[in-house]
């Protein structure tokens, strides 16, 4: 790809082609299913929102050998 615009155009073409695809023996195409679902979709909010969850955890050893787990007994942040 020489540019983001070229990549976006390619992805748009894939979307168009995919709308004609059928999954297995289903009677409707992907596009037909989308036409049914589209009126039910809500717009993406204008404000940004967190898509992940950040947790603070304490790593506890699963064995008696505390040296086997480098972070054993320490608080870690998992995202």
PADO-251128 format. One record per residue (C-alpha): x, y, z; residue in three letters; residue number from 0. Coordinates in steps of 0.5 Angstrom, whole numbers, padded with zeros to 4 digits. Layout:
<fibas>
{{X,Y,Z},"ALA",NUM}
...
</fibas>
This chain:
<fibas>
{{0000,0000,0000},"UNK",0}
{{0003,0007,-0002},"UNK",1}
{{-0002,0011,0002},"UNK",2}
{{-0008,0010,0008},"UNK",3}
{{-0013,0013,0003},"UNK",4}
{{-0011,0007,-0002},"UNK",5}
{{-0012,0002,0004},"UNK",6}
{{-0019,0005,0006},"UNK",7}
{{-0021,0004,-0001},"UNK",8}
{{-0019,-0003,-0001},"UNK",9}
{{-0023,-0004,0005},"UNK",10}
{{-0029,-0001,0002},"UNK",11}
{{-0028,-0006,-0004},"UNK",12}
{{-0028,-0012,0001},"UNK",13}
{{-0034,-0009,0005},"UNK",14}
{{-0038,-0009,-0002},"UNK",15}
{{-0036,-0016,-0004},"UNK",16}
{{-0037,-0019,0003},"UNK",17}
{{-0044,-0016,0003},"UNK",18}
{{-0046,-0021,-0003},"UNK",19}
{{-0043,-0027,0001},"UNK",20}
{{-0047,-0032,0005},"UNK",21}
{{-0045,-0036,0011},"UNK",22}
{{-0046,-0043,0010},"UNK",23}
{{-0053,-0045,0008},"UNK",24}
{{-0056,-0039,0011},"UNK",25}
{{-0062,-0036,0006},"UNK",26}
{{-0060,-0029,0007},"UNK",27}
{{-0053,-0026,0005},"UNK",28}
{{-0049,-0021,0010},"UNK",29}
{{-0052,-0015,0006},"UNK",30}
{{-0059,-0017,0007},"UNK",31}
{{-0057,-0019,0015},"UNK",32}
{{-0054,-0012,0015},"UNK",33}
{{-0060,-0009,0012},"UNK",34}
{{-0065,-0012,0018},"UNK",35}
{{-0060,-0010,0023},"UNK",36}
{{-0058,-0003,0021},"UNK",37}
{{-0064,0001,0023},"UNK",38}
{{-0063,-0002,0030},"UNK",39}
{{-0056,0000,0031},"UNK",40}
{{-0054,0006,0035},"UNK",41}
{{-0049,0012,0033},"UNK",42}
{{-0042,0012,0036},"UNK",43}
{{-0042,0017,0041},"UNK",44}
{{-0038,0023,0040},"UNK",45}
{{-0034,0023,0046},"UNK",46}
{{-0028,0018,0047},"UNK",47}
{{-0030,0012,0051},"UNK",48}
{{-0025,0007,0054},"UNK",49}
{{-0026,0000,0051},"UNK",50}
{{-0021,-0004,0056},"UNK",51}
{{-0021,-0005,0063},"UNK",52}
{{-0015,-0004,0067},"UNK",53}
{{-0014,-0008,0074},"UNK",54}
{{-0009,-0007,0079},"UNK",55}
{{-0008,-0014,0082},"UNK",56}
{{-0003,-0018,0086},"UNK",57}
{{0001,-0024,0083},"UNK",58}
{{0000,-0030,0088},"UNK",59}
{{0005,-0036,0087},"UNK",60}
{{0001,-0042,0085},"UNK",61}
{{0007,-0047,0088},"UNK",62}
{{0011,-0047,0094},"UNK",63}
{{0017,-0044,0090},"UNK",64}
{{0016,-0037,0090},"UNK",65}
{{0022,-0036,0086},"UNK",66}
{{0019,-0039,0080},"UNK",67}
{{0014,-0033,0079},"UNK",68}
{{0018,-0027,0078},"UNK",69}
{{0013,-0022,0080},"UNK",70}
{{0010,-0026,0086},"UNK",71}
{{0008,-0022,0091},"UNK",72}
{{0008,-0015,0087},"UNK",73}
{{0002,-0011,0085},"UNK",74}
{{0002,-0011,0077},"UNK",75}
{{-0003,-0007,0073},"UNK",76}
{{-0006,-0011,0068},"UNK",77}
{{-0010,-0008,0062},"UNK",78}
</fibas>
